[in-house]
Amino acid sequence: MGRRFLLAAVLIGGICTLGIELSSSRLLAPYFGTSQLIWANVIGLTLIYLTAGYTLGGRLADRRPDERVLATIMLLAGLFTAIIPLASRPILTWSTTAFTTLSAGVFFGSLFGVLVLFSVPVILLGMVSPFAIRLSVHDLKTAGKTAGGLSALSTLGSIIGTFLPVLLLIPWLGTNLTFYFFALALVITGAFGMRRRLALLAVPAVVALALLQLGIKGIRQPFDPRFTSIMEEESFYNYIQVAEAPLGPGGSEQIGLILNEGQAIHSIYNTRYGETHQTADLLTGGPWDFFNIAPYVYPTRSKADVQSMLLIGSAGGTIPKQFLAFYGADRRVDGVEIDPAIVNVGRKYFAMQDGTAAAPNYHIHEADGRVYLNQSHDHYDIIGMDAYHQPYIPFHLTTKEFFSEVSDHLSPQGVAVVNAGKPGTDYRLVHTLADTMKSVFPQVFILDVPSFGNSIVIGVKQPVGDGVVNFHTNSLAMPDAVLQGVMREAEAGDDRTGKLPLREWTDSDVANARPFTDDWAPVERVIDQIIVRAATSMEQ
């Protein structure tokens, strides 16, 4: 049995090491997101833990070259893995305070606390390979062959562990049960190697912890206390929540789409619209409302001139639904959403009617936004980008090359519209995007959303002259009272910033600006600096 156990230990150890690492990122996503900063911490600390495990495993193997010691290591690694989902919950809940209060100490403390939970099982798993090599080497003449074979087997396990949770376990079982899957694999392997009945008790212990975890409803509550979570699921790309809040008298509700760490609502739908079919009931007061008024920076622009929209990052369909309500159900709308699970949520909870008789020219494409643009030959009056889910932003959707592709798909009087978040008055991301867009579009305008921490950045296909004056003139001539109301809101002042919400971007010397490119787009650094600045300023 010795040879078979050693091979099983090395293979299972390799599978579980990478499986736990990848699953840990999904455990963190609902609270910290999946930014480059989070991945750097996960990968870096995992390597540190493995380094410690290799060192300790080699030393212990020389002192106690016993197969049962290795089996004990495997069993303990499984038990500590089974503790992770339950033990991490209070720490992760505590971390919510960090986002709502912008406390740097709580944020980094809770992140570090969760990552420490992975230290024990990963260190123990790091001990497996050197221990197995020590037990397998009986002749120095074949030591290299033996070490190479076991290392290859461990690497094969790591390859399996890379794809198994991502492609099978997490989509089928969810993150927590994936941890218990790996925990069971480890304790069964350990109990098999120990050859003691007492060790078999670890198996029902892990099962009991898994059942206890199943009895805990929900992962986290929405950050906005008005909302109550009504659905949550994990997809290949996101942790998804749907939440609802009362919307005045009459039993109507506001439905919100919340992703990952949950510090923003990505789609809103007022169920009252399903009863009244009044366009005003689709308004949210947020950045979604302002995508549809962007074309009016052109002179003498009317509703009849706006015929089509492409939205990259369509989420639950808030913006397309408004567009069709404002301009007509026969208008052409293409929505691009990379996550099929979000598309399904939009159809089920947000009354997204793509491809139905109510919206025959509205189509959703499940794809990456830039890939879709590369394959499309269509042109649009509005191309909107609502795919920047902070604190992580796809860099390839922020570059000069990307906006050049957007420009190529605009109609002669088309507009590119970007929704960019900003905490308080920190405009670094907004201005970076405006600088990059200015390297492509002849004029760029910025609209601060009055009641949200967002700015809308607008690039025009051809020069419009004084876009602010054009916008005001079009507002006065707008026959649609609801659309006119949104335009007037866009023209209102904002006492918090002292700036007019709608203005042309002229604040930087564009000649000396460095636009983002496919080769150089450090958007993660910009976001990390914004987060750290916001957190530290709140603590001062």
C-alpha positions as CSV (number, residue, x, y, z in Angstrom):
1,M,0.0,0.0,0.0
2,G,2.9,2.3,0.6
3,R,3.6,3.1,-3.0
4,R,0.0,3.6,-3.9
5,F,-0.6,5.9,-0.9
6,L,2.4,8.1,-1.8
7,L,1.2,8.5,-5.3
8,A,-2.3,9.3,-4.2
9,A,-1.0,11.8,-1.6
10,V,1.1,13.6,-4.1
11,L,-1.7,13.8,-6.7
12,I,-4.5,14.7,-4.3
13,G,-2.1,17.3,-2.6
14,G,-1.4,18.9,-6.0
15,I,-5.1,19.0,-6.9
16,C,-6.2,20.5,-3.5
17,T,-3.4,23.1,-3.3
18,L,-4.4,24.9,-6.5
19,G,-8.1,24.1,-6.0
20,I,-8.0,25.9,-2.6
21,E,-6.1,28.8,-4.0
22,L,-8.6,29.4,-6.8
23,S,-11.6,28.8,-4.6
24,S,-10.2,31.3,-2.1
25,S,-10.6,34.1,-4.7
26,R,-14.2,33.2,-5.1
27,L,-14.7,33.3,-1.3
28,L,-13.3,36.8,-1.2
29,A,-15.1,38.1,-4.3
30,P,-18.4,39.0,-2.6
31,Y,-16.5,41.2,-0.1
32,F,-13.3,42.4,-1.8
33,G,-13.9,41.9,-5.5
34,T,-11.5,40.2,-7.8
35,S,-9.1,43.1,-8.6
36,Q,-5.4,42.7,-9.4
37,L,-4.6,43.7,-5.8
38,I,-6.7,40.8,-4.4
39,W,-5.2,38.3,-6.8
40,A,-1.7,39.5,-6.0
41,N,-2.4,38.9,-2.3
42,V,-3.9,35.4,-2.9
43,I,-1.1,34.2,-5.2
44,G,1.7,35.9,-3.2
45,L,0.7,34.5,0.2
46,T,0.0,31.1,-1.3
47,L,3.6,31.0,-2.6
48,I,4.9,32.1,0.8
49,Y,2.8,29.3,2.5
50,L,4.1,26.7,0.1
51,T,7.7,27.8,0.6
52,A,7.2,27.3,4.4
53,G,5.6,24.0,3.7
54,Y,8.4,22.7,1.5
55,T,11.0,23.7,4.1
56,L,9.1,22.2,7.1
57,G,8.2,19.1,5.1
58,G,11.7,18.3,4.1
59,R,13.0,18.7,7.7
60,L,10.2,16.7,9.3
61,A,10.7,13.9,6.7
62,D,14.3,13.6,7.6
63,R,13.5,13.3,11.3
64,R,10.3,11.2,11.0
65,P,10.4,9.3,7.6
66,D,7.1,7.6,8.4
67,E,4.2,7.1,6.0
68,R,1.7,7.6,8.9
69,V,3.2,11.0,9.6
70,L,2.5,12.0,6.0
71,A,-1.0,10.6,6.3
72,T,-1.6,12.7,9.4
73,I,-0.5,15.8,7.6
74,M,-3.0,15.1,4.8
75,L,-5.8,14.5,7.3
76,L,-5.0,17.7,9.2
77,A,-4.9,19.7,6.0
78,G,-8.4,18.4,5.2
79,L,-9.8,19.4,8.6
80,F,-8.4,22.9,8.5
81,T,-9.8,23.3,4.9
82,A,-13.2,22.3,6.2
83,I,-13.0,25.1,8.8
84,I,-12.3,27.9,6.2
85,P,-15.9,28.6,5.1
86,L,-17.4,28.8,8.6
87,A,-14.4,30.6,10.2
88,S,-14.1,33.2,7.4
89,R,-17.7,34.3,7.6
90,P,-17.5,36.6,10.6
91,I,-14.3,38.1,9.3
92,L,-15.8,38.7,5.9
93,T,-18.9,40.2,7.5
94,W,-16.6,42.5,9.5
95,S,-15.0,43.6,6.3
96,T,-18.3,45.0,5.1
97,T,-17.7,47.8,7.6
98,A,-14.5,48.7,5.8
99,F,-16.4,49.5,2.6
100,T,-19.2,51.4,4.2
101,T,-16.9,53.5,6.4
102,L,-13.9,53.4,4.0
103,S,-11.7,52.3,6.9
104,A,-8.3,51.2,5.6
105,G,-7.4,49.4,8.9
106,V,-10.5,47.3,8.8
107,F,-10.3,46.6,5.1
108,F,-6.7,45.4,5.1
109,G,-7.0,43.8,8.5
110,S,-10.0,41.7,7.4
111,L,-8.4,40.8,4.1
112,F,-5.2,39.7,5.8
113,G,-7.3,37.8,8.4
114,V,-9.1,35.7,5.8
115,L,-5.9,35.0,3.9
116,V,-4.3,33.8,7.1
117,L,-7.0,31.2,7.3
118,F,-5.5,29.5,4.3
119,S,-2.0,29.4,5.8
120,V,-2.4,26.2,7.8
121,P,-3.9,23.9,5.1
122,V,-1.6,25.3,2.4
123,I,1.5,25.0,4.5
124,L,0.5,21.4,5.3
125,L,0.0,20.7,1.6
126,G,3.4,22.1,0.8
127,M,4.9,19.5,3.1
128,V,3.5,16.6,1.1
129,S,5.9,16.6,-1.9
130,P,9.2,16.7,-0.1
131,F,7.9,14.2,2.4
132,A,6.8,11.8,-0.3
133,I,10.1,12.2,-2.1
134,R,12.0,11.3,1.1
135,L,9.9,8.2,1.6
136,S,10.2,7.1,-2.1
137,V,14.0,7.5,-2.4
138,H,15.7,4.2,-1.6
139,D,18.6,4.3,-4.0
140,L,20.6,7.4,-4.7
141,K,21.2,6.2,-8.3
142,T,17.5,6.7,-9.0
143,A,16.8,9.6,-6.7
144,G,16.6,12.1,-9.6
145,K,14.2,9.9,-11.5
146,T,12.0,9.4,-8.4
147,A,12.0,13.1,-7.5
148,G,11.2,14.1,-11.1
149,G,8.3,11.6,-11.3
150,L,6.7,12.7,-8.1
151,S,7.2,16.4,-9.0
152,A,5.5,15.7,-12.4
153,L,2.6,14.0,-10.7
154,S,2.2,16.9,-8.3
155,T,2.2,19.3,-11.2
156,L,-0.4,17.2,-13.0
157,G,-2.5,17.4,-9.8
158,S,-2.1,21.2,-9.8
159,I,-3.3,21.3,-13.4
160,I,-6.4,19.4,-12.5
161,G,-6.8,21.6,-9.4
162,T,-6.7,24.7,-11.6
163,F,-9.6,23.6,-13.9
164,L,-11.7,21.4,-11.6
165,P,-13.1,24.2,-9.3
166,V,-13.5,26.7,-12.1
167,L,-15.2,24.6,-14.7
168,L,-17.0,22.0,-12.6
169,L,-17.2,22.4,-8.8
170,I,-18.0,26.0,-8.3
171,P,-20.6,26.2,-11.0
172,W,-22.2,23.0,-9.7
173,L,-21.7,23.1,-6.0
174,G,-20.9,26.7,-5.1
175,T,-17.8,28.0,-3.4
176,N,-18.4,26.6,0.1
177,L,-19.2,23.1,-0.9
178,T,-16.1,23.2,-3.2
179,F,-14.0,23.7,-0.1
180,Y,-15.7,20.7,1.6
181,F,-15.1,18.6,-1.6
182,F,-11.4,19.2,-1.2
183,A,-11.5,18.7,2.5
184,L,-13.1,15.3,2.1
185,A,-10.6,14.3,-0.5
186,L,-7.8,15.1,1.9
187,V,-9.2,13.5,5.0
188,I,-10.1,10.3,3.1
189,T,-6.6,10.1,1.7
190,G,-5.2,10.8,5.2
191,A,-7.4,8.2,6.9
192,F,-6.5,5.7,4.3
193,G,-2.8,6.2,4.9
194,M,-3.1,6.2,8.7
195,R,-4.9,2.9,8.8
196,R,-6.6,3.7,12.1
197,R,-10.3,3.6,12.8
198,L,-10.2,6.7,14.8
199,A,-9.0,8.6,11.8
200,L,-12.1,7.7,9.9
201,L,-14.1,10.0,12.3
202,A,-12.7,12.9,10.3
203,V,-14.9,12.0,7.4
204,P,-18.3,12.5,9.2
205,A,-16.8,15.5,10.9
206,V,-16.3,17.2,7.5
207,V,-19.7,16.1,6.4
208,A,-21.3,17.7,9.5
209,L,-19.5,21.0,8.9
210,A,-20.7,21.0,5.3
211,L,-24.3,20.4,6.5
212,L,-23.9,23.2,9.0
213,Q,-22.7,25.5,6.3
214,L,-25.7,24.6,4.1
215,G,-28.0,25.7,6.9
216,I,-26.6,29.2,6.8
217,K,-28.7,31.3,4.4
218,G,-27.1,33.9,2.3
219,I,-23.5,35.1,2.0
220,R,-23.9,38.8,2.7
221,Q,-26.7,41.4,2.9
222,P,-26.8,44.4,0.6
223,F,-24.8,47.4,1.7
224,D,-27.9,49.6,1.4
225,P,-30.2,48.8,4.4
226,R,-33.3,49.5,2.3
227,F,-32.7,46.5,0.2
228,T,-33.3,42.8,1.1
229,S,-31.6,40.0,-0.8
230,I,-34.1,37.8,-2.7
231,M,-31.7,35.8,-4.8
232,E,-28.0,35.0,-4.9
233,E,-25.9,32.7,-7.1
234,E,-22.3,32.3,-8.2
235,S,-21.6,32.3,-11.9
236,F,-18.4,31.7,-13.8
237,Y,-17.6,35.4,-13.6
238,N,-19.4,36.9,-10.6
239,Y,-21.2,36.5,-7.3
240,I,-24.7,37.8,-8.1
241,Q,-27.3,39.1,-5.8
242,V,-30.8,40.4,-6.6
243,A,-32.3,42.6,-3.9
244,E,-35.6,44.5,-3.5
245,A,-36.7,47.6,-1.7
246,P,-40.2,49.1,-1.2
247,L,-41.1,51.8,-3.7
248,G,-43.7,53.9,-2.1
249,P,-47.4,53.0,-1.7
250,G,-49.2,50.5,-3.8
251,G,-46.9,47.5,-3.2
252,S,-44.5,48.4,-6.0
253,E,-40.8,47.6,-5.5
254,Q,-37.4,48.6,-6.8
255,I,-35.3,45.6,-7.9
256,G,-31.5,46.0,-7.8
257,L,-28.7,43.9,-9.3
258,I,-25.6,43.7,-7.0
259,L,-22.3,42.0,-8.0
260,N,-19.4,40.7,-6.1
261,E,-18.3,43.0,-3.2
262,G,-21.7,44.8,-3.5
263,Q,-20.8,48.4,-3.2
264,A,-22.7,49.4,-6.2
265,I,-26.0,48.6,-7.9
266,H,-25.5,47.7,-11.5
267,S,-29.2,47.6,-12.7
268,I,-32.4,49.0,-11.3
269,Y,-36.0,48.2,-12.3
270,N,-39.1,49.7,-10.8
271,T,-41.9,47.2,-10.9
272,R,-44.4,49.9,-11.0
273,Y,-43.6,50.4,-14.7
274,G,-45.1,47.0,-15.4
275,E,-48.5,48.4,-14.2
276,T,-48.4,51.9,-15.5
277,H,-46.1,51.7,-18.6
278,Q,-45.3,55.3,-17.9
279,T,-41.7,56.2,-18.9
280,A,-41.2,58.3,-15.8
281,D,-41.5,55.1,-13.7
282,L,-38.3,53.8,-15.4
283,L,-36.2,56.6,-14.1
284,T,-33.7,55.8,-11.4
285,G,-32.0,59.1,-10.5
286,G,-28.7,57.3,-11.3
287,P,-26.2,57.3,-14.1
288,W,-28.4,55.0,-16.3
289,D,-30.8,57.9,-17.0
290,F,-28.2,60.0,-18.7
291,F,-27.0,57.6,-21.4
292,N,-30.0,58.4,-23.5
293,I,-29.6,62.2,-23.5
294,A,-25.9,62.2,-24.6
295,P,-26.7,62.7,-28.4
296,Y,-28.1,66.2,-27.6
297,V,-24.7,67.8,-27.4
298,Y,-25.0,67.9,-31.2
299,P,-26.9,71.0,-32.6
300,T,-30.5,70.6,-33.6
301,R,-30.7,67.0,-32.5
302,S,-34.2,65.5,-32.2
303,K,-35.6,62.2,-31.0
304,A,-36.2,61.1,-34.6
305,D,-32.4,61.3,-35.2
306,V,-31.7,58.6,-32.5
307,Q,-32.3,55.2,-34.0
308,S,-29.9,52.7,-32.4
309,M,-27.9,51.8,-29.4
310,L,-25.1,49.4,-28.5
311,L,-24.5,48.9,-24.8
312,I,-21.4,47.1,-23.6
313,G,-22.1,45.8,-20.1
314,S,-25.9,45.6,-20.4
315,A,-26.3,43.8,-17.0
316,G,-30.1,43.6,-16.2
317,G,-31.1,45.9,-19.1
318,T,-31.9,49.2,-17.3
319,I,-30.5,51.4,-20.0
320,P,-31.9,49.5,-23.1
321,K,-35.3,49.4,-21.4
322,Q,-35.2,53.2,-21.0
323,F,-34.0,53.7,-24.5
324,L,-36.8,51.7,-26.0
325,A,-39.3,53.6,-23.8
326,F,-38.0,57.0,-24.8
327,Y,-37.4,56.4,-28.5
328,G,-39.8,53.6,-29.5
329,A,-40.0,49.8,-29.2
330,D,-39.0,49.4,-32.8
331,R,-35.6,51.0,-32.3
332,R,-32.5,48.8,-32.7
333,V,-30.6,47.8,-29.5
334,D,-27.8,45.4,-29.1
335,G,-26.7,44.6,-25.6
336,V,-23.4,42.9,-24.8
337,E,-23.0,41.1,-21.5
338,I,-20.1,38.7,-20.8
339,D,-21.9,36.8,-18.0
340,P,-24.8,34.5,-19.2
341,A,-26.0,34.2,-15.6
342,I,-26.6,38.0,-15.5
343,V,-28.5,37.8,-18.7
344,N,-30.8,35.2,-17.2
345,V,-31.3,37.3,-14.1
346,G,-32.2,40.3,-16.3
347,R,-34.9,38.3,-18.0
348,K,-36.3,36.8,-14.8
349,Y,-36.2,39.8,-12.4
350,F,-35.8,43.0,-14.5
351,A,-38.4,42.4,-17.2
352,M,-35.8,42.3,-19.9
353,Q,-37.7,41.6,-23.1
354,D,-35.0,41.1,-25.6
355,G,-36.1,39.3,-28.8
356,T,-39.8,39.4,-27.9
357,A,-42.7,40.9,-29.7
358,A,-42.5,43.9,-27.3
359,A,-38.9,44.6,-28.4
360,P,-38.3,42.8,-31.7
361,N,-35.0,44.6,-32.5
362,Y,-33.5,44.2,-29.0
363,H,-30.9,41.5,-28.9
364,I,-28.5,40.4,-26.2
365,H,-25.0,39.0,-27.1
366,E,-23.2,37.0,-24.5
367,A,-19.6,38.1,-25.3
368,D,-16.7,40.3,-24.2
369,G,-17.5,43.8,-25.4
370,R,-14.3,44.3,-27.4
371,V,-14.5,40.9,-29.0
372,Y,-18.1,41.8,-30.1
373,L,-16.9,45.1,-31.6
374,N,-14.2,43.3,-33.5
375,Q,-16.7,40.9,-35.1
376,S,-19.5,43.5,-35.7
377,H,-20.0,45.5,-38.9
378,D,-23.0,47.6,-37.5
379,H,-23.1,51.3,-36.7
380,Y,-24.9,53.0,-33.8
381,D,-26.1,56.4,-32.8
382,I,-25.1,55.6,-29.1
383,I,-22.5,53.2,-28.0
384,G,-22.6,53.0,-24.2
385,M,-20.0,51.4,-21.9
386,D,-21.3,50.4,-18.5
387,A,-18.8,47.6,-17.9
388,Y,-16.5,49.3,-15.3
389,H,-17.4,47.4,-12.1
390,Q,-15.1,49.0,-9.6
391,P,-12.7,48.2,-7.9
392,Y,-11.8,46.1,-11.0
393,I,-12.0,47.4,-14.5
394,P,-11.2,45.5,-17.7
395,F,-8.2,47.4,-19.0
396,H,-8.8,46.5,-22.6
397,L,-12.0,48.5,-22.5
398,T,-10.1,51.7,-21.4
399,T,-7.5,52.1,-24.2
400,K,-7.0,54.3,-27.2
401,E,-7.3,51.3,-29.5
402,F,-10.6,50.3,-27.9
403,F,-12.1,53.8,-28.3
404,S,-10.9,53.8,-31.9
405,E,-12.9,50.7,-32.5
406,V,-15.9,52.3,-30.8
407,S,-15.5,55.4,-33.1
408,D,-15.4,53.1,-36.1
409,H,-18.8,51.7,-35.2
410,L,-20.5,55.1,-34.6
411,S,-22.9,56.7,-37.0
412,P,-21.8,60.1,-38.5
413,Q,-23.4,61.9,-35.5
414,G,-22.9,59.2,-32.9
415,V,-21.8,59.5,-29.3
416,A,-19.7,57.2,-27.1
417,V,-20.9,57.2,-23.5
418,V,-18.9,55.9,-20.6
419,N,-20.1,55.5,-17.0
420,A,-17.2,56.0,-14.6
421,G,-17.4,55.9,-10.8
422,K,-15.6,58.3,-8.5
423,P,-15.5,58.5,-4.7
424,G,-16.3,62.1,-3.6
425,T,-14.3,64.5,-5.7
426,D,-11.6,62.2,-6.8
427,Y,-11.7,62.5,-10.6
428,R,-8.5,60.6,-11.4
429,L,-10.3,57.7,-13.2
430,V,-12.8,60.1,-14.9
431,H,-10.0,62.4,-16.2
432,T,-7.8,59.5,-17.3
433,L,-10.7,58.1,-19.4
434,A,-11.5,61.6,-20.7
435,D,-7.8,62.1,-21.8
436,T,-7.8,58.7,-23.5
437,M,-11.1,59.4,-25.3
438,K,-9.8,62.9,-26.3
439,S,-7.0,61.2,-28.2
440,V,-9.7,59.6,-30.4
441,F,-12.7,61.9,-30.4
442,P,-12.6,65.6,-31.5
443,Q,-14.5,66.7,-28.4
444,V,-15.2,65.1,-25.0
445,F,-17.8,66.2,-22.4
446,I,-18.2,65.2,-18.8
447,L,-21.5,65.1,-16.9
448,D,-21.5,64.6,-13.2
449,V,-24.5,62.6,-12.0
450,P,-26.1,64.9,-9.4
451,S,-27.1,62.3,-6.8
452,F,-24.6,59.5,-7.5
453,G,-20.8,59.2,-7.2
454,N,-20.5,58.8,-11.0
455,S,-19.6,60.8,-14.0
456,I,-20.7,60.2,-17.6
457,V,-18.0,60.8,-20.2
458,I,-19.2,61.6,-23.7
459,G,-17.1,61.5,-26.9
460,V,-18.5,62.8,-30.2
461,K,-17.8,61.4,-33.7
462,Q,-17.5,64.9,-35.2
463,P,-17.0,68.4,-33.7
464,V,-20.2,69.9,-32.3
465,G,-19.1,73.4,-31.4
466,D,-20.4,74.5,-28.0
467,G,-22.0,71.3,-26.9
468,V,-23.3,72.7,-23.6
469,V,-25.2,75.4,-25.5
470,N,-26.4,72.9,-28.0
471,F,-27.6,70.7,-25.2
472,H,-29.5,73.6,-23.6
473,T,-31.1,74.6,-26.9
474,N,-32.2,71.0,-27.5
475,S,-33.6,70.7,-24.0
476,L,-35.8,73.8,-24.6
477,A,-37.1,72.2,-27.8
478,M,-37.6,68.7,-26.4
479,P,-41.3,67.7,-26.8
480,D,-41.0,64.7,-24.5
481,A,-41.6,66.0,-20.9
482,V,-39.9,63.0,-19.2
483,L,-36.8,63.2,-21.4
484,Q,-36.7,67.0,-21.0
485,G,-36.8,66.5,-17.2
486,V,-33.7,64.3,-17.4
487,M,-32.0,66.9,-19.6
488,R,-32.8,69.7,-17.1
489,E,-31.4,67.6,-14.3
490,A,-28.2,67.2,-16.3
491,E,-28.0,71.0,-16.5
492,A,-28.5,71.7,-12.8
493,G,-25.6,72.8,-10.7
494,D,-23.9,70.5,-8.1
495,D,-23.0,72.3,-4.8
496,R,-20.7,69.4,-3.8
497,T,-18.2,69.9,-6.6
498,G,-18.8,73.6,-7.6
499,K,-18.8,72.5,-11.2
500,L,-21.5,72.4,-13.8
501,P,-22.5,68.8,-14.3
502,L,-22.3,69.1,-18.1
503,R,-19.0,70.6,-19.3
504,E,-16.5,70.1,-22.1
505,W,-13.3,68.4,-21.0
506,T,-10.6,71.1,-21.3
507,D,-8.9,70.7,-17.8
508,S,-5.7,69.0,-19.0
509,D,-3.1,69.7,-21.6
510,V,-4.0,66.9,-24.0
511,A,-0.7,67.3,-25.9
512,N,1.2,66.2,-22.9
513,A,-1.3,63.7,-21.6
514,R,-0.5,60.0,-21.9
515,P,-3.6,58.1,-23.0
516,F,-4.0,54.5,-22.1
517,T,-3.0,52.0,-24.8
518,D,-3.2,48.3,-25.2
519,D,0.5,48.2,-24.2
520,W,0.2,50.6,-21.3
521,A,-3.0,50.8,-19.3
522,P,-2.3,50.8,-15.5
523,V,-6.0,51.2,-14.6
524,E,-5.6,48.9,-11.6
525,R,-3.0,51.2,-10.2
526,V,-5.3,54.2,-10.6
527,I,-8.2,52.3,-8.8
528,D,-5.9,51.1,-6.0
529,Q,-4.7,54.6,-5.4
530,I,-8.3,55.9,-5.3
531,I,-9.3,53.2,-2.8
532,V,-6.3,53.8,-0.5
533,R,-6.7,57.6,-0.6
534,A,-10.4,57.4,0.2
535,A,-9.8,55.0,3.0
536,T,-6.9,56.9,4.6
537,S,-8.6,60.3,4.3
538,M,-11.6,58.9,6.2
539,E,-9.4,57.8,9.0
540,Q,-7.6,61.2,9.4
